[in-house]
Amino acid sequence: MEEYIRNLQIFKEFQNWIDDGERKKLRFFHINETLKTLMISVSDFSRFRNVVIVTFSPSEAEIIFQELRVIYSKPENLVYIPDLNLKDKDNSEEIFNEARVVYELSKILEPHDSTRIFITSVDSFVMPVIPKNIISDSVIDLGTGLEISLDKIQELFSGLGYNYTKQISEPGDFSVRGGIADIFINGSKVPVRLEFFGDKIESIREFDLTEGISIREIEKVRVYPINFRDLLSLMLKKRETAYRDFYLFSYFSLKDTLFITDEAESISKRIDFLRKEFPRGGLLGHVERLEFEFEKYSSRYKNLFLSEHSLSRIDAIDANSIQIGYFARYFHIFFRSLKEWLEEGFTIFIYVNNQWRKEHLSNMIKRYEEIYKESSNIHIRIGLFRKGFLLPKEKIAVITESDIWGGYRLRKEKKVKGAEELDLSSLRYRDFVVHDEYGIGRYKGLQKKDIDGVNSEFLVIEYQFGEVLFVPLERIGLIQKYISVGNIEPNLHSIRSRRWSREKEQAVKSIEVMVKDLLELYAERSLKKGFCFSADDKLQEEFDMEFSFDETEDQVNAIQQVKKDMESDIPMDRLICGDVGFGKTEIAIRAAFKAVKDGKQVAMLAPTTILCEQHYYTFIDRFKNHAVLIEMLSRFVNSKKQREVLSLLSQGKVDIIIGTHRLLSKDISFKDLGLLIIDEEQRFGVKQKEKLRQIKKNVDTLTLTATPIPRTLYFSLLKLR
């Protein structure tokens, strides 16, 4: 695709303008949003230190950043600057964004050899930022051999806005204990540990927050400030700096910065909105004049204006891109369009979101002989784009996954999370806790002790007979909160007694007995021959493609494993574990289609009538384009309808039956049951589970759950299920 873009006349004019040191402005109209991104991704910006893409909204900036990150040859040089809502002081997402903005501002000022591309919205230019001289003065460099006391380190970190904690867990935290200072630096993915010998930094190492082990040793580290709001508010009150220095423009020099203004008309409307949103007064009292300031300052830079619409054609170039319509998952229209474009001599590029989609689409094309014989002119690539386009003159067609299936979803960058372990703030004085080696005790608070000249903090746990155990904070992983049954208080263990050891040994023996029973059941299942479902064909692939969202990596993995199990002659018994809304039902739906396609019946068991009804309508909607009879059995269905459904079920005319425990009744008869889907098995009673065990002996079984019982999860992890 890169060569095709570079050979476009509009791109040549664009690149010539970039290289021309005299011409300041260039305008393109009728340029599709995907074409914009593709042209930017292959352009040579080497004569500029910075390229700044300004969009009309924060969401548009994030989308362009995500699209470029997939296809740009140097993604490490892409910098996304999030917007700030300075009115919202307590929103944790805003605090995270503020910290990130400070980090990105700091990075702008650092020397770099290759061109960096900054993507942001006009909001970031309208809102005030910390002047660059303050940012430069706030960055701290620390290296091995540096003479500095731990008290001074604590003072510096606090001054930069970092939060002092007993144990760090996320970016913005730091802790000091003994001869060690840990800090999770703003913008970093892993924390850093500084080890001191007296008042000198002896070593610096990155470490894994969960395991506590060293990743690598480094010579120096740069600590970026995190307190955006405090620094900004202080500077505005002092007014020692000119107002123009409070804007992002001040960070980019005129001589080595290229501006790309995306949809200037929309940017102007956005500024009008922001002026109304932030009236005079307070922190943002000077925003009234920002529309003028933005136009004034941006006009000083070499500036490229891009617009999808036809506004002003004065000194503008028509890109002549035509947007492709939405196929809405009508594959016969999609393939007919491919055939027509190929006959007209078009070269076609199809961008899909992942490798799995790419392989499936390739397999579908192979089954259309008229298209496949011309497939050398079809190129399937991985890329995250919203809308495709046609260039009729150049005979190029670009189609995106969302053109075919819809469901474009922005993949947001997630905040870095720390280790999950016992939260000290959740413990109350005299709470019961369980120590892995000593058993149940009672939490008695924290206490500092001096051990070999090192002052450390310990958890104090009281046991039977007044025995006391001191647990270093570093070994907090050995302790968990005691979960009681009802209001019954447990008996404390004694540190000197073997009772805790004996109870653990007895638990192990009980587990061994249970394992033996279950292994016999699963051995019996493995000896029985199940039905081998056929491999995926064109019909299955088309059904899979009708899913209107982009599958997650874990979802794709689970789907492939379920299908592999079903194609084996050993009866499947697979557990799918995931939180509500994470796509478990879609996995079950694809398995159900595979079973029905091979002439087998499917039963789905839900613990409540409401869940049963929800699943019923989900299946109805998903199978709407296919001749599959789906029925429901629950107390929502009247007696007459139930008798009718039972009759059709026994005759094999019902393909998929969804019901509550009613499906386990004696009057239920299947003609040829091939797949049993169980939603939240742990919510069924003992007798119902016994009935399920009998059914599961020779039928493929798929269990869905958000909260598996420990035994079920444990056997799955051991691959016994």
C-alpha positions in Angstrom: 0.0 0.0 0.0 2.9 2.4 0.8 4.1 2.4 -2.8 0.6 3.0 -4.2 0.1 6.0 -1.8 3.5 7.4 -2.8 2.6 7.2 -6.5 -0.6 9.2 -6.1 -0.4 12.7 -7.6 -2.0 14.2 -4.5 0.7 12.6 -2.3 3.5 13.9 -4.6 2.1 17.4 -4.3 1.9 16.9 -0.5 5.5 15.7 -0.2 6.8 18.5 -2.6 5.1 21.1 -0.3 6.7 19.5 2.8 10.1 19.8 1.2 9.5 23.4 0.0 10.8 25.8 2.5 8.9 28.8 1.0 5.2 27.8 0.8 3.5 27.9 4.2 0.0 26.6 3.5 -1.6 23.8 1.6 -5.2 22.6 1.6 -6.8 19.3 0.7 -10.5 18.7 0.4 -12.5 15.6 -0.3 -9.8 13.6 1.5 -11.2 10.6 3.4 -10.2 10.1 7.0 -8.4 6.8 6.2 -6.6 8.4 3.3 -5.4 11.2 5.6 -3.9 8.6 8.0 -2.3 6.6 5.2 -0.7 9.7 3.6 0.7 10.8 7.0 2.1 7.4 7.7 4.3 7.2 4.5 5.4 10.9 4.4 9.0 12.0 4.9 9.0 14.6 7.6 12.7 14.4 8.2 13.3 18.2 7.7 11.1 18.8 10.8 11.8 18.1 14.4 8.1 18.0 15.3 4.9 17.3 13.4 1.7 18.3 15.3 -1.6 16.9 14.2 -4.5 19.0 15.7 -8.0 17.5 15.6 -11.4 19.0 16.4 -12.1 16.6 19.4 -10.2 14.5 21.9 -11.9 11.3 20.7 -10.8 12.0 17.1 -7.2 12.6 18.2 -7.2 9.3 20.1 -8.6 7.5 17.0 -5.9 8.9 14.7 -3.2 8.0 17.2 -4.5 4.4 17.4 -4.7 4.1 13.6 -1.2 5.5 13.1 0.3 3.3 15.8 -0.7 0.1 13.8 0.9 1.1 10.4 3.5 3.8 11.1 7.1 2.5 10.6 8.3 4.2 13.9 5.5 3.9 16.4 7.8 4.9 19.2 7.9 8.4 17.7 4.2 8.8 18.0 3.0 10.9 21.0 -0.6 11.2 22.1 -1.4 14.2 24.3 -4.7 13.6 26.1 -7.2 16.4 26.7 -7.8 17.8 30.2 -11.0 18.6 31.9 -9.7 21.1 34.5 -13.2 21.6 36.0 -13.3 18.0 37.3 -10.8 17.9 40.2 -11.6 14.5 41.7 -12.0 12.2 38.6 -9.3 9.5 38.8 -9.1 9.3 35.0 -8.5 13.1 34.8 -5.7 12.8 37.4 -4.2 10.0 35.3 -4.4 12.2 32.2 -2.9 15.2 34.0 0.1 13.1 35.0 0.5 11.8 31.4 0.3 15.3 30.0 3.2 16.4 32.3 5.2 13.4 31.1 4.5 14.2 27.4 5.4 17.8 27.9 8.7 16.8 29.5 9.4 14.5 26.6 8.8 17.3 24.0 11.7 19.2 25.6 14.1 16.3 25.5 16.5 16.2 22.5 15.7 13.6 19.9 17.3 12.6 16.6 14.2 11.6 14.5 11.0 13.4 13.9 8.2 13.0 16.4 4.6 13.2 15.6 2.3 14.6 18.2 -1.4 13.9 18.0 -3.8 16.0 20.1 -7.0 18.0 19.9 -7.6 21.7 19.9 -8.7 21.4 23.5 -5.0 20.9 24.5 -4.1 24.2 22.8 -7.0 26.1 24.3 -6.4 24.9 27.9 -3.4 26.3 29.7 -0.4 24.1 30.4 2.6 24.5 32.6 5.3 26.8 31.0 8.2 24.8 29.6 10.8 26.5 31.8 8.9 25.2 34.9 8.7 21.7 33.4 12.4 21.7 32.7 13.3 22.8 36.2 11.0 20.2 37.7 12.5 17.1 36.1 15.0 15.3 38.3 17.9 13.1 37.1 19.2 10.5 39.6 22.2 8.3 39.0 24.4 5.8 40.7 27.1 7.4 42.9 25.0 10.5 43.5 25.4 12.0 47.0 21.8 12.5 48.3 20.1 11.6 51.6 16.9 9.5 51.8 15.2 12.5 53.6 16.1 14.7 50.6 14.8 12.0 48.2 11.5 11.9 50.1 11.2 15.7 50.0 11.9 15.8 46.2 9.4 13.1 45.3 6.7 14.7 47.4 7.5 18.1 45.8 6.9 16.5 42.4 3.5 15.4 43.4 4.2 11.7 44.2 2.1 10.0 46.8 3.9 8.5 49.8 2.7 5.0 50.6 3.8 2.0 52.7 4.0 -0.1 49.6 3.8 1.2 46.0 1.1 -0.1 43.7 0.6 2.2 40.8 2.2 5.1 38.9 2.6 8.1 41.2 3.4 6.2 44.3 6.7 6.1 46.2 7.9 4.6 49.5 11.0 4.9 51.6 12.2 2.3 54.1 15.6 1.2 55.5 18.2 2.0 52.8 15.7 1.7 49.9 13.5 4.1 48.0 10.9 2.7 45.6 9.1 4.9 43.0 6.7 4.3 40.2 7.7 7.1 37.9 5.1 9.0 35.8 5.1 7.5 32.3 6.9 4.3 33.3 5.5 0.8 32.9 7.6 -0.7 35.8 8.7 0.9 39.1 12.3 1.6 40.1 14.2 0.8 43.3 17.0 3.0 44.5 19.4 1.3 47.0 21.5 3.5 49.2 24.8 3.1 51.1 24.7 5.9 53.6 23.8 9.0 51.7 24.9 7.7 48.3 22.9 5.9 45.6 24.6 2.6 45.3 22.4 0.9 42.6 19.2 1.6 40.5 17.1 -1.2 39.2 13.8 -1.7 37.6 11.7 -4.4 39.3 8.5 -6.5 38.9 5.8 -5.1 41.1 4.0 -8.4 41.5 7.0 -10.7 42.2 9.3 -8.1 43.6 12.2 -9.4 41.5 14.7 -7.3 39.7 14.2 -6.9 35.9 17.4 -5.0 35.0 20.0 -2.7 36.6 20.3 0.8 35.1 22.8 3.6 35.6 20.4 6.6 35.8 16.8 7.4 35.9 14.7 10.6 35.1 11.8 11.4 37.5 9.0 13.5 35.8 6.7 15.7 37.9 3.1 14.6 38.3 1.3 17.5 40.0 -0.1 19.3 36.9 -2.9 21.2 38.5 -0.9 22.4 41.5 2.0 23.7 39.4 -0.4 25.4 36.9 -2.5 27.0 39.6 0.6 28.4 41.4 2.1 29.8 38.2 -1.2 31.5 37.1 -1.5 33.1 40.6 2.1 34.4 40.5 1.7 35.7 36.9 5.4 35.9 36.6 5.2 34.4 33.1 3.6 35.9 30.0 0.2 34.3 29.2 1.4 33.1 25.8 3.8 30.8 27.6 0.9 29.0 29.2 -0.1 27.5 25.8 1.1 24.4 24.0 2.4 26.6 21.1 5.3 27.7 23.3 6.7 24.2 23.3 7.1 24.1 19.5 9.5 26.3 17.6 8.4 27.9 14.4 11.4 26.9 12.3 11.2 23.1 12.8 7.5 22.3 13.4 4.9 21.3 10.8 1.2 21.7 11.8 -1.5 19.5 10.3 -4.9 20.9 11.0 -7.7 18.3 10.6 -11.1 19.8 9.8 -10.5 23.5 10.5 -14.2 24.3 10.3 -15.0 21.8 13.1 -12.0 23.1 15.1 -13.5 26.6 15.0 -16.9 25.3 16.2 -15.2 23.4 19.0 -13.5 26.6 20.2 -16.9 28.3 20.3 -18.2 25.5 22.4 -15.2 25.7 24.8 -15.7 29.4 25.2 -19.2 28.8 26.4 -18.2 25.8 28.5 -15.5 27.7 30.4 -16.8 31.2 31.3 -14.5 33.9 32.8 -13.2 33.5 36.3 -11.0 31.1 38.3 -8.3 29.0 36.8 -9.5 29.5 33.2 -10.4 33.2 33.4 -8.5 34.2 30.3 -10.1 31.6 27.9 -12.4 34.3 26.4 -9.7 35.3 23.9 -8.4 31.9 22.9 -10.2 31.6 19.6 -8.1 34.6 18.4 -5.0 33.2 20.0 -5.3 29.8 18.4 -5.8 31.2 14.9 -3.1 33.7 15.4 -0.4 31.3 16.6 -1.2 28.4 14.3 -1.0 30.6 11.3 2.7 31.3 12.0 3.6 27.7 11.4 3.9 25.8 8.1 0.4 24.4 8.1 -1.4 21.6 6.2 -5.2 21.8 6.2 -7.1 18.6 5.6 -10.9 18.3 5.1 -13.2 15.5 4.1 -15.8 18.1 3.0 -15.8 20.6 0.2 -15.6 24.0 1.9 -13.3 26.6 0.5 -11.6 25.6 -2.8 -9.4 28.6 -2.9 -5.7 27.5 -3.1 -6.9 23.9 -2.4 -6.4 20.5 -4.0 -9.3 18.1 -4.6 -8.2 14.6 -3.4 -11.3 13.1 -5.2 -11.7 10.3 -2.7 -15.2 8.7 -2.5 -16.4 7.0 0.7 -17.4 3.4 0.4 -20.8 2.5 1.7 -21.5 0.2 4.6 -22.1 -3.5 3.5 -23.9 -4.2 6.9 -22.7 -7.9 6.8 -24.5 -8.6 3.5 -21.7 -10.7 2.1 -23.3 -11.2 -1.3 -23.3 -7.4 -1.9 -19.7 -7.2 -0.6 -18.4 -10.0 -2.9 -20.4 -8.6 -5.9 -18.8 -5.2 -5.3 -15.3 -6.9 -5.2 -16.1 -8.7 -8.5 -17.2 -5.4 -10.2 -14.1 -3.5 -9.0 -11.8 -6.2 -10.2 -13.5 -6.2 -13.6 -12.9 -2.5 -13.8 -9.2 -3.0 -13.1 -9.1 -1.8 -9.5 -6.4 -2.8 -7.0 -8.2 -3.6 -3.7 -6.8 -3.2 -0.2 -8.8 -4.6 2.7 -7.8 -3.7 6.2 -8.9 -5.9 9.1 -8.2 -5.6 12.8 -6.3 -8.8 13.5 -4.7 -11.9 12.0 -7.7 -14.1 12.8 -10.0 -11.9 10.6 -7.4 -11.8 7.9 -7.2 -15.6 7.7 -10.9 -16.0 7.7 -11.5 -13.4 5.0 -8.8 -15.1 2.9 -10.5 -18.4 3.2 -13.9 -16.9 2.3 -12.4 -15.3 -0.9 -10.9 -18.7 -1.9 -14.5 -20.1 -2.2 -15.6 -17.4 -4.7 -13.8 -18.7 -7.8 -14.5 -15.6 -10.0 -12.9 -13.4 -7.3 -10.1 -15.8 -6.3 -8.7 -16.0 -9.8 -8.1 -12.3 -9.7 -7.0 -12.3 -6.1 -3.5 -11.1 -7.0 -5.2 -7.7 -7.1 -6.6 -8.1 -3.6 -4.4 -7.3 -0.6 -5.5 -8.0 2.9 -3.7 -6.1 5.6 -3.9 -5.5 9.3 -4.9 -2.0 10.2 -7.4 -0.2 12.5 -9.4 2.1 10.2 -12.9 3.4 10.3 -14.1 4.1 6.7 -12.8 2.9 3.3 -12.6 4.9 0.1 -12.4 4.8 -3.7 -10.0 6.7 -5.9 -11.7 6.2 -9.2 -9.0 7.9 -11.3 -6.2 5.9 -9.8 -8.4 2.7 -9.6 -7.7 2.0 -6.0 -10.2 0.7 -3.5 -9.6 0.6 0.3 -12.1 -1.3 2.4 -12.1 -1.5 6.2 -13.4 -4.1 8.6 -16.0 -1.7 9.8 -17.2 -1.2 6.2 -18.0 -4.9 6.0 -19.0 -5.8 9.6 -19.5 -2.5 11.4 -18.7 -2.3 15.1 -15.7 -0.1 15.0 -14.3 0.1 18.5 -11.5 2.3 19.8 -8.9 0.4 21.7 -8.2 2.7 24.6 -4.9 2.6 26.4 -5.3 1.2 29.9 -3.9 2.7 33.0 -1.0 0.7 34.4 -2.2 -1.4 37.3 -0.1 -2.5 40.2 0.1 -5.7 42.1 -3.1 -7.1 43.6 -2.6 -8.4 47.1 -3.8 -8.0 50.7 -4.9 -4.3 51.0 -3.8 -3.1 54.4 -6.5 -0.4 54.4 -9.1 -3.2 54.3 -7.9 -4.7 57.6 -9.4 -3.5 60.8 -8.0 -3.9 64.3 -8.9 -7.4 65.6 -9.9 -8.8 62.2 -9.2 -12.5 61.7 -6.4 -13.3 59.2 -4.9 -16.5 57.9 -1.1 -17.0 57.7 0.1 -19.6 55.3 2.4 -21.3 57.8 0.8 -20.6 61.2 -3.0 -20.5 60.5 -5.7 -18.3 61.9 -4.8 -15.3 64.0 -6.1 -11.9 64.9 -4.7 -8.7 63.4 -3.4 -6.3 66.0 -2.1 -3.4 63.8 1.3 -2.2 62.6 4.4 -1.8 64.7 7.9 -0.5 63.9 10.9 -2.5 65.1 14.7 -2.0 64.8 16.3 -5.1 63.4 20.1 -5.1 63.0 20.1 -1.3 62.8 17.3 -1.2 60.1 14.0 0.3 61.2 11.2 -1.7 59.5 7.4 -2.0 59.8 5.7 -5.2 60.8 2.1 -6.6 60.9 1.3 -7.8 64.4 -0.8 -11.0 64.5 -2.0 -12.5 67.8 -2.5 -16.2 68.2 -3.9 -18.6 70.9 -2.5 -18.2 74.4 -1.4 -14.6 73.6 1.3 -15.6 71.2 2.4 -12.8 68.9 3.9 -13.1 65.4 5.6 -10.1 63.6 5.3 -10.3 59.8 7.5 -7.9 57.7 5.5 -5.9 55.2 7.7 -7.5 52.5 6.0 -10.9 53.3 2.5 -9.7 53.3 1.8 -12.2 50.5 1.7 -15.0 53.1 -1.4 -13.4 54.7 -5.0 -13.2 53.6 -8.2 -12.1 55.2 -10.2 -14.8 56.9 -13.6 -15.4 55.2 -16.2 -16.5 57.7 -19.2 -18.7 57.3 -22.1 -16.7 58.8 -21.2 -15.0 62.0 -19.3 -17.9 63.6 -15.9 -16.8 64.9 -13.1 -19.2 64.3 -10.8 -20.7 66.9 -7.3 -19.2 66.9 -4.4 -21.5 66.2 -1.3 -21.7 68.3 2.2 -21.1 66.8 3.6 -24.0 68.8 0.7 -26.5 68.0 0.6 -28.8 65.0 -3.2 -28.3 64.7 -2.9 -26.1 61.6 -0.6 -28.5 59.9 -2.9 -31.5 60.7 -5.9 -29.5 59.3 -4.0 -28.8 56.1 -3.0 -32.4 55.8 -6.7 -33.5 56.3 -7.8 -31.0 53.6 -5.2 -32.5 51.2 -6.5 -36.0 51.9 -10.1 -34.9 51.3 -9.1 -33.3 48.0 -7.3 -36.5 47.0 -10.6 -38.5 47.6 -12.6 -36.0 45.6 -10.0 -36.0 42.8 -10.1 -39.8 42.6 -13.9 -39.7 42.2 -13.8 -37.1 39.5 -10.9 -38.7 37.7 -13.0 -41.9 37.4 -15.8 -39.9 35.9 -13.5 -38.1 33.4 -11.7 -41.4 32.6 -15.1 -42.9 31.8 -15.9 -39.9 29.6 -12.5 -40.3 27.8 -13.2 -43.9 27.0 -16.6 -43.2 25.5 -16.5 -42.1 21.9 -18.2 -38.8 21.2 -19.4 -37.3 18.0 -16.7 -35.7 15.8 -18.0 -32.4 14.5 -16.9 -31.3 11.0 -14.2 -28.7 10.5 -15.2 -25.1 9.8 -16.7 -24.5 6.3 -17.8 -21.5 4.4 -21.1 -21.4 6.2 -19.5 -21.4 9.6 -17.0 -18.7 8.6 -19.8 -16.5 7.3 -21.7 -17.0 10.6 -18.6 -16.1 12.6 -18.1 -13.0 10.5 -21.6 -11.8 11.2 -20.5 -11.0 14.8 -20.7 -7.2 14.9 -17.7 -6.6 17.3 -14.0 -7.2 17.2 -13.1 -10.3 19.1 -10.6 -10.0 21.9 -7.5 -12.1 21.8 -8.7 -14.3 24.6 -12.1 -14.7 23.0 -10.5 -15.9 19.7 -8.3 -18.3 21.7 -11.3 -19.8 23.5 -13.3 -20.1 20.3 -10.5 -22.0 18.6 -10.0 -24.4 21.5 -13.8 -25.1 21.8 -14.0 -25.9 18.1 -10.9 -28.1 18.3 -12.5 -30.0 21.2 -15.7 -30.5 19.2 -13.8 -31.9 16.2 -12.3 -34.6 18.5 -14.0 -37.9 19.2 -13.5 -37.4 23.0 -16.6 -35.7 24.6 -15.7 -32.1 25.3 -15.9 -30.8 28.9 -14.6 -27.2 28.8 -15.0 -24.3 31.2 -15.1 -20.7 29.9 -14.5 -18.2 32.7 -14.9 -14.5 32.2 -16.6 -11.5 33.8 -20.0 -10.3 32.8 -19.8 -8.6 29.3 -16.6 -10.3 28.3 -18.1 -12.3 25.4 -18.7 -15.8 26.9 -22.1 -16.1 25.2 -20.6 -15.5 21.7 -18.3 -18.5 22.3 -21.3 -20.6 23.1 -23.3 -19.3 20.1 -20.5 -20.3 17.7 -20.3 -23.7 19.3 -24.1 -24.1 19.0 -24.0 -23.2 15.3 -21.3 -25.8 14.7 -23.4 -28.4 16.4 -26.6 -27.5 14.5 -24.8 -27.4 11.2 -23.9 -31.0 11.7 -27.5 -32.0 12.5 -27.2 -32.1 16.3 -29.5 -30.6 18.9 -28.2 -28.0 21.4 -29.5 -27.5 25.0 -28.6 -24.4 27.0 -29.2 -24.5 30.7 -29.6 -21.2 32.7 -30.1 -20.9 36.5 -32.9 -18.3 36.4 -35.8 -17.4 34.2 -34.5 -13.9 33.6 -31.1 -15.3 32.3 -32.9 -17.9 30.3 -35.0 -15.2 28.5 -31.9 -13.0 28.0 -30.0 -15.9 26.3 -33.1 -16.7 24.2 -33.4 -13.3 22.7 -29.6 -13.1 22.2 -29.6 -16.4 20.3 -32.7 -15.3 18.3 -30.9 -12.1 17.2 -27.6 -13.8 16.4 -29.3 -16.6 14.3 -31.7 -14.3 12.5 -30.1 -14.9 9.1 -30.2 -18.7 9.4 -32.9 -21.3 9.3 -32.5 -22.5 12.9 -35.4 -23.2 15.2 -34.8 -21.9 18.8 -37.3 -22.5 21.6 -37.4 -21.6 25.3 -38.6 -23.6 28.3 -39.2 -21.8 31.6 -42.1 -20.6 33.8 -42.6 -17.7 31.3 -43.8 -20.3 28.8 -47.4 -21.5 29.2 -48.3 -25.2 29.5 -49.8 -25.5 26.0 -46.6 -24.0 24.4 -44.4 -26.2 26.6 -46.2 -29.4 25.4 -45.8 -28.2 21.8 -42.0 -27.5 22.3 -41.5 -30.9 24.0 -43.1 -32.7 21.1 -41.0 -30.8 18.5 -37.9 -31.4 20.6 -38.4 -35.2 20.7 -38.9 -35.2 17.0 -35.6 -33.4 16.4 -37.3 -30.3 14.9 -36.1 -27.9 17.6 -32.4 -27.2 16.9 -31.6 -25.2 20.1 -33.5 -25.3 23.3 -32.8 -22.8 26.1 -34.3 -23.4 29.5 -34.0 -23.4 33.3 -33.8 -26.6 35.4 -37.0 -27.5 33.6 -34.7 -29.0 31.0 -33.7 -31.6 33.6 -37.2 -32.9 34.0 -38.1 -36.6 33.2 -40.4 -35.6 30.4 -37.6 -34.0 28.4 -36.5 -36.1 25.4 -34.0 -35.3 22.8 -33.8 -36.9 19.4 -30.0 -36.3 19.0 -28.4 -34.0 21.6 -24.9 -33.1 20.6 -24.0 -30.1 22.8 -24.9 -29.1 26.3 -24.2 -25.5 27.4 -24.4 -24.7 31.1 -24.5 -21.1 32.4 -23.3 -20.7 36.0 -23.3 -24.4 37.0 -22.5 -23.6 40.6 -26.0 -22.1 41.0 -27.7 -25.5 40.5 -28.6 -27.9 43.3 -27.1 -31.2 44.2 -29.8 -33.3 42.5 -29.7 -31.2 39.4 -25.9 -31.5 39.2 -26.2 -35.3 39.5 -28.6 -35.3 36.5 -26.1 -33.1 34.6 -23.3 -35.6 35.3 -25.3 -38.4 33.6 -26.0 -36.2 30.6 -22.4 -35.1 30.3 -20.9 -38.6 30.0 -21.2 -38.7 26.3 -22.3 -35.2 25.2 -20.0 -32.3 24.4 -20.3 -29.9 27.4 -19.5 -26.2 27.6 -19.8 -24.4 30.9 -19.9 -20.6 31.2 -19.2 -18.8 34.4 -18.2 -15.4 35.8 -17.5 -16.8 39.3 -16.4 -20.5 39.2 -16.3 -22.4 42.4 -12.7 -23.1 43.5 -12.9 -26.8 42.7 -14.2 -26.3 39.2 -11.5 -23.6 38.5 -8.8 -25.8 40.0 -9.6 -28.8 37.9 -9.7 -26.6 34.8 -6.2 -25.2 35.6 -4.9 -28.7 36.1 -6.4 -29.6 32.7 -8.6 -32.2 34.3 -11.6 -30.4 32.7 
